[in-house]
């Protein structure tokens, strides 16, 4: 059940808070951990998308044509 909250991310937090199997302190710690983990993943995805878009623009950029001898 513990791993389920990290897989679901923020969508699993309501399940965490409804679960009687966790103490209030552990719920707070898990909520902070899930939010930090989710923020890290979102940041990583944004960096990856930005890098991919830069690479696409580089591919579409006109290549200078020249003959070297």
SULGI-V426072 format. One record per run of one state. SS is the DSSP state (A for helix, B for strand, O for the rest). FROM is the first residue (numbers start at 0). TO is the last residue. If there is no record, write none. Layout:
BEGIN
ss;from;to
SS;FROM;TO
SS;FROM;TO
END
This chain:
BEGIN
ss;from;to
O;0;0
A;1;17
O;18;22
A;23;59
O;60;68
END
